[in-house]
Amino acid sequence: MSEVVAVSSEGPTLDDAVDARFGRAAGFVLVDAAGGTRYLDNGASQAMAHGAGIETARRIAEAGATVLLTGVVGPKAAAALKSVGLAVVEGMEGRTVGQALAAYRQGKGA
């Protein structure tokens, strides 16, 4: 399976800011190995009273993501992400989605 990177984002493009939140992020820009992008809206999880991180982890895994770039992941969401086999890189806030991808690809992480 090829790598698909999900980046928590405040909008649908590579120029949008990384959303510091994971479970209640506005959405996720998904980038495949060929550089193709698509947007996964996370509005349903934003409205949840509890369990947003767990539900969001399930949704991005179902969308084919293998790596997550985000700001902060809470402990329950971290366990859910681990259970679905996603690699997680935190501390990406303060960058655009494109900048976060470039940093990840250069091996710099946060």
Biopython code that builds the backbone (N, CA, C, O; Angstrom):
import numpy as np
from Bio.PDB.StructureBuilder import StructureBuilder

atoms = [
    (1, "MET", "N", (0.847, -1.180, 0.000)),
    (1, "MET", "CA", (0.000, 0.000, 0.000)),
    (1, "MET", "C", (0.890, 1.239, 0.000)),
    (1, "MET", "O", (1.846, 1.324, 0.771)),
    (2, "SER", "N", (0.573, 2.192, -0.862)),
    (2, "SER", "CA", (1.375, 3.407, -0.921)),
    (2, "SER", "C", (0.969, 4.375, 0.184)),
    (2, "SER", "O", (-0.139, 4.321, 0.719)),
    (3, "GLU", "N", (1.887, 5.241, 0.497)),
    (3, "GLU", "CA", (1.664, 6.195, 1.585)),
    (3, "GLU", "C", (0.644, 7.263, 1.197)),
    (3, "GLU", "O", (0.720, 7.855, 0.121)),
    (4, "VAL", "N", (-0.300, 7.491, 2.089)),
    (4, "VAL", "CA", (-1.243, 8.595, 1.961)),
    (4, "VAL", "C", (-1.135, 9.400, 3.245)),
    (4, "VAL", "O", (-1.364, 8.884, 4.339)),
    (5, "VAL", "N", (-0.781, 10.683, 3.098)),
    (5, "VAL", "CA", (-0.593, 11.557, 4.246)),
    (5, "VAL", "C", (-1.844, 12.388, 4.451)),
    (5, "VAL", "O", (-2.318, 13.042, 3.522)),
    (6, "ALA", "N", (-2.383, 12.367, 5.668)),
    (6, "ALA", "CA", (-3.519, 13.209, 6.044)),
    (6, "ALA", "C", (-2.982, 14.350, 6.896)),
    (6, "ALA", "O", (-2.249, 14.128, 7.860)),
    (7, "VAL", "N", (-3.353, 15.574, 6.530)),
    (7, "VAL", "CA", (-2.905, 16.746, 7.279)),
    (7, "VAL", "C", (-4.132, 17.472, 7.808)),
    (7, "VAL", "O", (-4.994, 17.879, 7.031)),
    (8, "SER", "N", (-4.218, 17.641, 9.140)),
    (8, "SER", "CA", (-5.352, 18.386, 9.694)),
    (8, "SER", "C", (-5.254, 19.817, 9.170)),
    (8, "SER", "O", (-4.205, 20.456, 9.248)),
    (9, "SER", "N", (-6.374, 20.302, 8.636)),
    (9, "SER", "CA", (-6.318, 21.565, 7.920)),
    (9, "SER", "C", (-7.523, 22.449, 8.200)),
    (9, "SER", "O", (-8.622, 21.966, 8.475)),
    (10, "GLU", "N", (-7.291, 23.752, 8.122)),
    (10, "GLU", "CA", (-8.372, 24.721, 8.282)),
    (10, "GLU", "C", (-9.133, 24.931, 6.973)),
    (10, "GLU", "O", (-10.132, 25.649, 6.947)),
    (11, "GLY", "N", (-8.674, 24.317, 5.899)),
    (11, "GLY", "CA", (-9.322, 24.450, 4.598)),
    (11, "GLY", "C", (-8.851, 23.361, 3.649)),
    (11, "GLY", "O", (-8.046, 22.515, 4.037)),
    (12, "PRO", "N", (-9.340, 23.366, 2.399)),
    (12, "PRO", "CA", (-9.112, 22.249, 1.492)),
    (12, "PRO", "C", (-7.843, 22.275, 0.641)),
    (12, "PRO", "O", (-7.648, 21.379, -0.180)),
    (13, "THR", "N", (-6.970, 23.279, 0.812)),
    (13, "THR", "CA", (-5.824, 23.377, -0.088)),
    (13, "THR", "C", (-4.488, 23.274, 0.651)),
    (13, "THR", "O", (-4.428, 23.335, 1.879)),
    (14, "LEU", "N", (-3.427, 23.116, -0.133)),
    (14, "LEU", "CA", (-2.075, 23.065, 0.427)),
    (14, "LEU", "C", (-1.659, 24.401, 1.022)),
    (14, "LEU", "O", (-0.728, 24.455, 1.825)),
    (15, "ASP", "N", (-2.339, 25.484, 0.639)),
    (15, "ASP", "CA", (-2.020, 26.816, 1.156)),
    (15, "ASP", "C", (-2.759, 27.152, 2.449)),
    (15, "ASP", "O", (-2.488, 28.182, 3.066)),
    (16, "ASP", "N", (-3.691, 26.292, 2.865)),
    (16, "ASP", "CA", (-4.422, 26.528, 4.118)),
    (16, "ASP", "C", (-3.550, 26.148, 5.307)),
    (16, "ASP", "O", (-2.619, 25.353, 5.182)),
    (17, "ALA", "N", (-3.864, 26.724, 6.456)),
    (17, "ALA", "CA", (-3.096, 26.470, 7.678)),
    (17, "ALA", "C", (-3.383, 25.087, 8.242)),
    (17, "ALA", "O", (-4.502, 24.582, 8.151)),
    (18, "VAL", "N", (-2.349, 24.482, 8.829)),
    (18, "VAL", "CA", (-2.542, 23.237, 9.574)),
    (18, "VAL", "C", (-3.433, 23.559, 10.761)),
    (18, "VAL", "O", (-3.177, 24.520, 11.486)),
    (19, "ASP", "N", (-4.469, 22.771, 10.964)),
    (19, "ASP", "CA", (-5.349, 22.940, 12.125)),
    (19, "ASP", "C", (-4.651, 22.289, 13.307)),
    (19, "ASP", "O", (-4.309, 21.108, 13.248)),
    (20, "ALA", "N", (-4.436, 23.038, 14.374)),
    (20, "ALA", "CA", (-3.720, 22.528, 15.549)),
    (20, "ALA", "C", (-4.479, 21.397, 16.234)),
    (20, "ALA", "O", (-3.887, 20.577, 16.936)),
    (21, "ARG", "N", (-5.791, 21.358, 16.025)),
    (21, "ARG", "CA", (-6.609, 20.313, 16.647)),
    (21, "ARG", "C", (-6.649, 19.095, 15.737)),
    (21, "ARG", "O", (-6.560, 19.229, 14.516)),
    (22, "PHE", "N", (-6.779, 17.922, 16.314)),
    (22, "PHE", "CA", (-6.950, 16.721, 15.501)),
    (22, "PHE", "C", (-8.426, 16.354, 15.398)),
    (22, "PHE", "O", (-9.017, 16.463, 14.324)),
    (23, "GLY", "N", (-9.019, 15.926, 16.492)),
    (23, "GLY", "CA", (-10.389, 15.410, 16.461)),
    (23, "GLY", "C", (-11.420, 16.422, 16.010)),
    (23, "GLY", "O", (-12.428, 16.057, 15.405)),
    (24, "ARG", "N", (-11.181, 17.683, 16.297)),
    (24, "ARG", "CA", (-12.135, 18.726, 15.904)),
    (24, "ARG", "C", (-11.576, 19.636, 14.818)),
    (24, "ARG", "O", (-12.009, 20.778, 14.667)),
    (25, "ALA", "N", (-10.608, 19.117, 14.062)),
    (25, "ALA", "CA", (-10.078, 19.871, 12.921)),
    (25, "ALA", "C", (-11.198, 20.114, 11.915)),
    (25, "ALA", "O", (-12.139, 19.327, 11.817)),
    (26, "ALA", "N", (-11.088, 21.210, 11.170)),
    (26, "ALA", "CA", (-12.092, 21.507, 10.140)),
    (26, "ALA", "C", (-12.149, 20.391, 9.110)),
    (26, "ALA", "O", (-13.225, 20.037, 8.626)),
    (27, "GLY", "N", (-10.995, 19.840, 8.777)),
    (27, "GLY", "CA", (-10.936, 18.761, 7.799)),
    (27, "GLY", "C", (-9.505, 18.296, 7.617)),
    (27, "GLY", "O", (-8.612, 18.666, 8.380)),
    (28, "PHE", "N", (-9.302, 17.481, 6.596)),
    (28, "PHE", "CA", (-7.990, 16.892, 6.327)),
    (28, "PHE", "C", (-7.705, 16.940, 4.845)),
    (28, "PHE", "O", (-8.536, 16.542, 4.028)),
    (29, "VAL", "N", (-6.518, 17.431, 4.498)),
    (29, "VAL", "CA", (-6.045, 17.328, 3.128)),
    (29, "VAL", "C", (-5.311, 15.999, 3.054)),
    (29, "VAL", "O", (-4.369, 15.758, 3.809)),
    (30, "LEU", "N", (-5.744, 15.139, 2.143)),
    (30, "LEU", "CA", (-5.116, 13.832, 1.940)),
    (30, "LEU", "C", (-4.259, 13.910, 0.689)),
    (30, "LEU", "O", (-4.736, 14.295, -0.378)),
    (31, "VAL", "N", (-2.984, 13.541, 0.827)),
    (31, "VAL", "CA", (-2.043, 13.620, -0.280)),
    (31, "VAL", "C", (-1.474, 12.239, -0.542)),
    (31, "VAL", "O", (-0.913, 11.610, 0.355)),
    (32, "ASP", "N", (-1.620, 11.764, -1.786)),
    (32, "ASP", "CA", (-1.105, 10.428, -2.113)),
    (32, "ASP", "C", (0.339, 10.539, -2.612)),
    (32, "ASP", "O", (0.874, 11.635, -2.774)),
    (33, "ALA", "N", (0.952, 9.382, -2.849)),
    (33, "ALA", "CA", (2.364, 9.333, -3.229)),
    (33, "ALA", "C", (2.639, 10.071, -4.535)),
    (33, "ALA", "O", (3.748, 10.566, -4.739)),
    (34, "ALA", "N", (1.646, 10.154, -5.424)),
    (34, "ALA", "CA", (1.811, 10.846, -6.704)),
    (34, "ALA", "C", (1.586, 12.352, -6.576)),
    (34, "ALA", "O", (1.739, 13.081, -7.555)),
    (35, "GLY", "N", (1.225, 12.825, -5.381)),
    (35, "GLY", "CA", (1.000, 14.247, -5.163)),
    (35, "GLY", "C", (-0.444, 14.678, -5.373)),
    (35, "GLY", "O", (-0.758, 15.864, -5.273)),
    (36, "GLY", "N", (-1.320, 13.728, -5.661)),
    (36, "GLY", "CA", (-2.738, 14.055, -5.795)),
    (36, "GLY", "C", (-3.328, 14.399, -4.444)),
    (36, "GLY", "O", (-2.950, 13.813, -3.430)),
    (37, "THR", "N", (-4.257, 15.349, -4.423)),
    (37, "THR", "CA", (-4.863, 15.745, -3.159)),
    (37, "THR", "C", (-6.382, 15.624, -3.225)),
    (37, "THR", "O", (-6.993, 15.739, -4.287)),
    (38, "ARG", "N", (-6.958, 15.392, -2.071)),
    (38, "ARG", "CA", (-8.415, 15.455, -1.899)),
    (38, "ARG", "C", (-8.672, 15.925, -0.477)),
    (38, "ARG", "O", (-7.792, 15.861, 0.382)),
    (39, "TYR", "N", (-9.890, 16.397, -0.241)),
    (39, "TYR", "CA", (-10.233, 16.974, 1.061)),
    (39, "TYR", "C", (-11.305, 16.141, 1.736)),
    (39, "TYR", "O", (-12.308, 15.780, 1.122)),
    (40, "LEU", "N", (-11.083, 15.843, 2.996)),
    (40, "LEU", "CA", (-12.050, 15.114, 3.813)),
    (40, "LEU", "C", (-12.594, 16.080, 4.853)),
    (40, "LEU", "O", (-11.892, 16.452, 5.793)),
    (41, "ASP", "N", (-13.854, 16.486, 4.681)),
    (41, "ASP", "CA", (-14.486, 17.407, 5.620)),
    (41, "ASP", "C", (-14.701, 16.699, 6.956)),
    (41, "ASP", "O", (-15.082, 15.529, 6.981)),
    (42, "ASN", "N", (-14.461, 17.394, 8.055)),
    (42, "ASN", "CA", (-14.586, 16.805, 9.389)),
    (42, "ASN", "C", (-15.698, 17.458, 10.203)),
    (42, "ASN", "O", (-15.692, 17.380, 11.432)),
    (43, "GLY", "N", (-16.652, 18.100, 9.533)),
    (43, "GLY", "CA", (-17.720, 18.815, 10.215)),
    (43, "GLY", "C", (-18.520, 17.949, 11.169)),
    (43, "GLY", "O", (-18.926, 18.415, 12.234)),
    (44, "ALA", "N", (-18.756, 16.693, 10.803)),
    (44, "ALA", "CA", (-19.546, 15.805, 11.665)),
    (44, "ALA", "C", (-18.858, 15.581, 13.006)),
    (44, "ALA", "O", (-19.517, 15.560, 14.046)),
    (45, "SER", "N", (-17.545, 15.416, 12.990)),
    (45, "SER", "CA", (-16.817, 15.201, 14.245)),
    (45, "SER", "C", (-16.728, 16.474, 15.073)),
    (45, "SER", "O", (-16.688, 16.412, 16.302)),
    (46, "GLN", "N", (-16.696, 17.632, 14.413)),
    (46, "GLN", "CA", (-16.641, 18.897, 15.148)),
    (46, "GLN", "C", (-17.862, 19.061, 16.042)),
    (46, "GLN", "O", (-17.771, 19.664, 17.112)),
    (47, "ALA", "N", (-18.995, 18.533, 15.616)),
    (47, "ALA", "CA", (-20.248, 18.712, 16.348)),
    (47, "ALA", "C", (-20.458, 17.698, 17.470)),
    (47, "ALA", "O", (-21.399, 17.827, 18.253)),
    (48, "MET", "N", (-19.589, 16.689, 17.553)),
    (48, "MET", "CA", (-19.758, 15.643, 18.558)),
    (48, "MET", "C", (-19.432, 16.157, 19.964)),
    (48, "MET", "O", (-18.466, 16.898, 20.151)),
    (49, "ALA", "N", (-20.237, 15.763, 20.939)),
    (49, "ALA", "CA", (-19.968, 16.151, 22.325)),
    (49, "ALA", "C", (-18.767, 15.388, 22.887)),
    (49, "ALA", "O", (-17.954, 15.952, 23.619)),
    (50, "HIS", "N", (-18.661, 14.102, 22.540)),
    (50, "HIS", "CA", (-17.577, 13.238, 23.031)),
    (50, "HIS", "C", (-17.136, 12.317, 21.906)),
    (50, "HIS", "O", (-17.919, 12.003, 21.010)),
    (51, "GLY", "N", (-15.880, 11.884, 21.954)),
    (51, "GLY", "CA", (-15.395, 10.878, 21.019)),
    (51, "GLY", "C", (-15.008, 11.384, 19.651)),
    (51, "GLY", "O", (-14.879, 10.596, 18.715)),
    (52, "ALA", "N", (-14.816, 12.700, 19.513)),
    (52, "ALA", "CA", (-14.482, 13.251, 18.199)),
    (52, "ALA", "C", (-13.158, 12.690, 17.670)),
    (52, "ALA", "O", (-13.052, 12.370, 16.487)),
    (53, "GLY", "N", (-12.168, 12.573, 18.525)),
    (53, "GLY", "CA", (-10.863, 12.067, 18.084)),
    (53, "GLY", "C", (-10.919, 10.630, 17.629)),
    (53, "GLY", "O", (-10.293, 10.264, 16.635)),
    (54, "ILE", "N", (-11.661, 9.814, 18.347)),
    (54, "ILE", "CA", (-11.795, 8.400, 17.992)),
    (54, "ILE", "C", (-12.519, 8.258, 16.657)),
    (54, "ILE", "O", (-12.095, 7.485, 15.798)),
    (55, "GLU", "N", (-13.607, 9.000, 16.481)),
    (55, "GLU", "CA", (-14.363, 8.968, 15.227)),
    (55, "GLU", "C", (-13.518, 9.495, 14.069)),
    (55, "GLU", "O", (-13.552, 8.933, 12.974)),
    (56, "THR", "N", (-12.767, 10.557, 14.299)),
    (56, "THR", "CA", (-11.930, 11.130, 13.254)),
    (56, "THR", "C", (-10.830, 10.157, 12.855)),
    (56, "THR", "O", (-10.518, 10.039, 11.670)),
    (57, "ALA", "N", (-10.241, 9.466, 13.807)),
    (57, "ALA", "CA", (-9.214, 8.466, 13.497)),
    (57, "ALA", "C", (-9.791, 7.387, 12.579)),
    (57, "ALA", "O", (-9.140, 6.970, 11.621)),
    (58, "ARG", "N", (-11.003, 6.941, 12.870)),
    (58, "ARG", "CA", (-11.653, 5.919, 12.045)),
    (58, "ARG", "C", (-11.875, 6.441, 10.625)),
    (58, "ARG", "O", (-11.617, 5.740, 9.646)),
    (59, "ARG", "N", (-12.354, 7.675, 10.528)),
    (59, "ARG", "CA", (-12.680, 8.238, 9.214)),
    (59, "ARG", "C", (-11.440, 8.434, 8.344)),
    (59, "ARG", "O", (-11.486, 8.147, 7.148)),
    (60, "ILE", "N", (-10.345, 8.910, 8.907)),
    (60, "ILE", "CA", (-9.168, 9.123, 8.060)),
    (60, "ILE", "C", (-8.516, 7.787, 7.688)),
    (60, "ILE", "O", (-7.942, 7.659, 6.606)),
    (61, "ALA", "N", (-8.602, 6.795, 8.575)),
    (61, "ALA", "CA", (-8.097, 5.467, 8.224)),
    (61, "ALA", "C", (-8.926, 4.874, 7.085)),
    (61, "ALA", "O", (-8.371, 4.297, 6.151)),
    (62, "GLU", "N", (-10.246, 5.012, 7.156)),
    (62, "GLU", "CA", (-11.119, 4.519, 6.088)),
    (62, "GLU", "C", (-10.858, 5.238, 4.773)),
    (62, "GLU", "O", (-11.070, 4.670, 3.702)),
    (63, "ALA", "N", (-10.399, 6.485, 4.845)),
    (63, "ALA", "CA", (-10.087, 7.257, 3.641)),
    (63, "ALA", "C", (-8.741, 6.844, 3.036)),
    (63, "ALA", "O", (-8.360, 7.339, 1.975)),
    (64, "GLY", "N", (-8.022, 5.936, 3.710)),
    (64, "GLY", "CA", (-6.774, 5.407, 3.176)),
    (64, "GLY", "C", (-5.511, 6.028, 3.720)),
    (64, "GLY", "O", (-4.418, 5.706, 3.255)),
    (65, "ALA", "N", (-5.635, 6.920, 4.703)),
    (65, "ALA", "CA", (-4.441, 7.565, 5.256)),
    (65, "ALA", "C", (-3.555, 6.549, 5.977)),
    (65, "ALA", "O", (-4.044, 5.625, 6.627)),
    (66, "THR", "N", (-2.249, 6.743, 5.846)),
    (66, "THR", "CA", (-1.268, 5.910, 6.552)),
    (66, "THR", "C", (-0.416, 6.737, 7.509)),
    (66, "THR", "O", (0.218, 6.196, 8.415)),
    (67, "VAL", "N", (-0.407, 8.068, 7.298)),
    (67, "VAL", "CA", (0.369, 8.998, 8.125)),
    (67, "VAL", "C", (-0.520, 10.199, 8.437)),
    (67, "VAL", "O", (-1.290, 10.645, 7.587)),
    (68, "LEU", "N", (-0.410, 10.716, 9.650)),
    (68, "LEU", "CA", (-1.142, 11.910, 10.054)),
    (68, "LEU", "C", (-0.158, 12.989, 10.477)),
    (68, "LEU", "O", (0.736, 12.745, 11.288)),
    (69, "LEU", "N", (-0.331, 14.192, 9.916)),
    (69, "LEU", "CA", (0.417, 15.371, 10.354)),
    (69, "LEU", "C", (-0.594, 16.309, 10.991)),
    (69, "LEU", "O", (-1.603, 16.642, 10.369)),
    (70, "THR", "N", (-0.340, 16.743, 12.223)),
    (70, "THR", "CA", (-1.311, 17.563, 12.940)),
    (70, "THR", "C", (-0.614, 18.383, 14.016)),
    (70, "THR", "O", (0.610, 18.368, 14.140)),
    (71, "GLY", "N", (-1.417, 19.093, 14.784)),
    (71, "GLY", "CA", (-0.882, 19.857, 15.908)),
    (71, "GLY", "C", (-0.775, 18.987, 17.143)),
    (71, "GLY", "O", (0.315, 18.553, 17.517)),
    (72, "VAL", "N", (-1.919, 18.732, 17.780)),
    (72, "VAL", "CA", (-1.947, 17.991, 19.041)),
    (72, "VAL", "C", (-2.987, 16.877, 18.965)),
    (72, "VAL", "O", (-4.088, 17.071, 18.451)),
    (73, "VAL", "N", (-2.622, 15.713, 19.483)),
    (73, "VAL", "CA", (-3.530, 14.570, 19.562)),
    (73, "VAL", "C", (-3.689, 14.196, 21.028)),
    (73, "VAL", "O", (-2.701, 13.989, 21.733)),
    (74, "GLY", "N", (-4.930, 14.112, 21.485)),
    (74, "GLY", "CA", (-5.190, 13.702, 22.860)),
    (74, "GLY", "C", (-4.943, 12.219, 23.068)),
    (74, "GLY", "O", (-4.786, 11.480, 22.096)),
    (75, "PRO", "N", (-4.906, 11.768, 24.317)),
    (75, "PRO", "CA", (-4.567, 10.373, 24.608)),
    (75, "PRO", "C", (-5.542, 9.345, 24.033)),
    (75, "PRO", "O", (-5.108, 8.299, 23.550)),
    (76, "LYS", "N", (-6.836, 9.614, 24.073)),
    (76, "LYS", "CA", (-7.802, 8.653, 23.525)),
    (76, "LYS", "C", (-7.677, 8.565, 22.012)),
    (76, "LYS", "O", (-7.718, 7.478, 21.437)),
    (77, "ALA", "N", (-7.525, 9.724, 21.373)),
    (77, "ALA", "CA", (-7.351, 9.736, 19.923)),
    (77, "ALA", "C", (-6.034, 9.063, 19.533)),
    (77, "ALA", "O", (-5.976, 8.352, 18.530)),
    (78, "ALA", "N", (-4.981, 9.280, 20.319)),
    (78, "ALA", "CA", (-3.694, 8.643, 20.034)),
    (78, "ALA", "C", (-3.823, 7.125, 20.069)),
    (78, "ALA", "O", (-3.258, 6.430, 19.223)),
    (79, "ALA", "N", (-4.558, 6.615, 21.037)),
    (79, "ALA", "CA", (-4.777, 5.170, 21.120)),
    (79, "ALA", "C", (-5.569, 4.673, 19.913)),
    (79, "ALA", "O", (-5.277, 3.608, 19.370)),
    (80, "ALA", "N", (-6.573, 5.447, 19.496)),
    (80, "ALA", "CA", (-7.376, 5.062, 18.331)),
    (80, "ALA", "C", (-6.521, 5.074, 17.063)),
    (80, "ALA", "O", (-6.638, 4.175, 16.230)),
    (81, "LEU", "N", (-5.668, 6.081, 16.914)),
    (81, "LEU", "CA", (-4.798, 6.155, 15.747)),
    (81, "LEU", "C", (-3.822, 4.986, 15.713)),
    (81, "LEU", "O", (-3.567, 4.407, 14.657)),
    (82, "LYS", "N", (-3.286, 4.648, 16.869)),
    (82, "LYS", "CA", (-2.372, 3.507, 16.955)),
    (82, "LYS", "C", (-3.089, 2.222, 16.577)),
    (82, "LYS", "O", (-2.524, 1.373, 15.889)),
    (83, "SER", "N", (-4.340, 2.075, 17.027)),
    (83, "SER", "CA", (-5.085, 0.838, 16.761)),
    (83, "SER", "C", (-5.393, 0.649, 15.273)),
    (83, "SER", "O", (-5.556, -0.482, 14.816)),
    (84, "VAL", "N", (-5.474, 1.747, 14.518)),
    (84, "VAL", "CA", (-5.722, 1.626, 13.079)),
    (84, "VAL", "C", (-4.424, 1.714, 12.270)),
    (84, "VAL", "O", (-4.458, 1.723, 11.039)),
    (85, "GLY", "N", (-3.297, 1.777, 12.954)),
    (85, "GLY", "CA", (-1.999, 1.699, 12.296)),
    (85, "GLY", "C", (-1.484, 2.972, 11.651)),
    (85, "GLY", "O", (-0.629, 2.907, 10.769)),
    (86, "LEU", "N", (-1.979, 4.120, 12.065)),
    (86, "LEU", "CA", (-1.491, 5.375, 11.488)),
    (86, "LEU", "C", (-0.254, 5.871, 12.223)),
    (86, "LEU", "O", (-0.211, 5.882, 13.453)),
    (87, "ALA", "N", (0.748, 6.279, 11.456)),
    (87, "ALA", "CA", (1.908, 6.951, 12.030)),
    (87, "ALA", "C", (1.497, 8.404, 12.274)),
    (87, "ALA", "O", (0.806, 8.993, 11.443)),
    (88, "VAL", "N", (1.909, 8.987, 13.397)),
    (88, "VAL", "CA", (1.474, 10.333, 13.766)),
    (88, "VAL", "C", (2.678, 11.239, 13.983)),
    (88, "VAL", "O", (3.630, 10.878, 14.676)),
    (89, "VAL", "N", (2.618, 12.429, 13.375)),
    (89, "VAL", "CA", (3.624, 13.466, 13.609)),
    (89, "VAL", "C", (2.874, 14.678, 14.143)),
    (89, "VAL", "O", (2.075, 15.286, 13.430)),
    (90, "GLU", "N", (3.134, 15.026, 15.400)),
    (90, "GLU", "CA", (2.492, 16.183, 16.029)),
    (90, "GLU", "C", (3.399, 17.409, 15.924)),
    (90, "GLU", "O", (4.552, 17.308, 15.503)),
    (91, "GLY", "N", (2.863, 18.566, 16.312)),
    (91, "GLY", "CA", (3.646, 19.791, 16.352)),
    (91, "GLY", "C", (3.755, 20.492, 15.008)),
    (91, "GLY", "O", (4.673, 21.287, 14.807)),
    (92, "MET", "N", (2.848, 20.221, 14.092)),
    (92, "MET", "CA", (2.900, 20.820, 12.762)),
    (92, "MET", "C", (2.131, 22.138, 12.659)),
    (92, "MET", "O", (2.112, 22.752, 11.592)),
    (93, "GLU", "N", (1.496, 22.584, 13.750)),
    (93, "GLU", "CA", (0.756, 23.843, 13.695)),
    (93, "GLU", "C", (1.707, 24.996, 13.402)),
    (93, "GLU", "O", (2.910, 24.898, 13.643)),
    (94, "GLY", "N", (1.152, 26.098, 12.878)),
    (94, "GLY", "CA", (1.973, 27.252, 12.537)),
    (94, "GLY", "C", (2.555, 27.169, 11.136)),
    (94, "GLY", "O", (3.356, 28.017, 10.743)),
    (95, "ARG", "N", (2.158, 26.155, 10.384)),
    (95, "ARG", "CA", (2.616, 25.974, 9.012)),
    (95, "ARG", "C", (1.402, 25.857, 8.103)),
    (95, "ARG", "O", (0.283, 25.641, 8.568)),
    (96, "THR", "N", (1.634, 26.001, 6.811)),
    (96, "THR", "CA", (0.580, 25.639, 5.867)),
    (96, "THR", "C", (0.641, 24.126, 5.679)),
    (96, "THR", "O", (1.608, 23.478, 6.080)),
    (97, "VAL", "N", (-0.393, 23.577, 5.070)),
    (97, "VAL", "CA", (-0.414, 22.142, 4.781)),
    (97, "VAL", "C", (0.794, 21.782, 3.917)),
    (97, "VAL", "O", (1.471, 20.787, 4.176)),
    (98, "GLY", "N", (1.062, 22.588, 2.895)),
    (98, "GLY", "CA", (2.202, 22.333, 2.016)),
    (98, "GLY", "C", (3.534, 22.366, 2.755)),
    (98, "GLY", "O", (4.406, 21.535, 2.504)),
    (99, "GLN", "N", (3.694, 23.329, 3.671)),
    (99, "GLN", "CA", (4.928, 23.415, 4.462)),
    (99, "GLN", "C", (5.084, 22.205, 5.374)),
    (99, "GLN", "O", (6.188, 21.688, 5.543)),
    (100, "ALA", "N", (3.976, 21.752, 5.964)),
    (100, "ALA", "CA", (4.023, 20.569, 6.833)),
    (100, "ALA", "C", (4.425, 19.336, 6.035)),
    (100, "ALA", "O", (5.232, 18.530, 6.497)),
    (101, "LEU", "N", (3.863, 19.189, 4.836)),
    (101, "LEU", "CA", (4.233, 18.059, 3.977)),
    (101, "LEU", "C", (5.708, 18.101, 3.613)),
    (101, "LEU", "O", (6.395, 17.081, 3.656)),
    (102, "ALA", "N", (6.192, 19.285, 3.253)),
    (102, "ALA", "CA", (7.604, 19.424, 2.891)),
    (102, "ALA", "C", (8.506, 19.064, 4.069)),
    (102, "ALA", "O", (9.506, 18.367, 3.894)),
    (103, "ALA", "N", (8.159, 19.532, 5.266)),
    (103, "ALA", "CA", (8.961, 19.219, 6.459)),
    (103, "ALA", "C", (8.954, 17.718, 6.728)),
    (103, "ALA", "O", (9.991, 17.141, 7.056)),
    (104, "TYR", "N", (7.800, 17.090, 6.593)),
    (104, "TYR", "CA", (7.692, 15.644, 6.815)),
    (104, "TYR", "C", (8.553, 14.896, 5.796)),
    (104, "TYR", "O", (9.291, 13.979, 6.157)),
    (105, "ARG", "N", (8.457, 15.281, 4.547)),
    (105, "ARG", "CA", (9.191, 14.589, 3.492)),
    (105, "ARG", "C", (10.701, 14.773, 3.622)),
    (105, "ARG", "O", (11.478, 13.933, 3.169)),
    (106, "GLN", "N", (11.108, 15.878, 4.243)),
    (106, "GLN", "CA", (12.535, 16.116, 4.478)),
    (106, "GLN", "C", (13.013, 15.443, 5.766)),
    (106, "GLN", "O", (14.183, 15.539, 6.135)),
    (107, "GLY", "N", (12.088, 14.763, 6.438)),
    (107, "GLY", "CA", (12.449, 14.034, 7.643)),
    (107, "GLY", "C", (12.606, 14.900, 8.879)),
    (107, "GLY", "O", (13.198, 14.479, 9.873)),
    (108, "LYS", "N", (12.066, 16.124, 8.812)),
    (108, "LYS", "CA", (12.244, 17.029, 9.939)),
    (108, "LYS", "C", (11.139, 16.934, 10.958)),
    (108, "LYS", "O", (11.308, 17.354, 12.103)),
    (109, "GLY", "N", (9.986, 16.376, 10.550)),
    (109, "GLY", "CA", (8.885, 16.279, 11.512)),
    (109, "GLY", "C", (8.536, 17.631, 12.085)),
    (109, "GLY", "O", (8.474, 18.626, 11.363)),
    (110, "ALA", "N", (8.309, 17.669, 13.390)),
    (110, "ALA", "CA", (7.847, 18.914, 14.025)),
    (110, "ALA", "C", (8.931, 19.920, 14.107)),
    (110, "ALA", "O", (8.714, 21.022, 14.611)),
]
sb = StructureBuilder()
sb.init_structure("model")
sb.init_model(0)
sb.init_chain("A")
sb.init_seg("    ")
for serial, (resi, resn, name, xyz) in enumerate(atoms, 1):
    if name == "N":
        sb.init_residue(resn, " ", resi, " ")
    sb.init_atom(name, np.array(xyz, "f"), 0.0, 1.0, " ", f" {name:<3s}", serial, name[0])
structure = sb.get_structure()
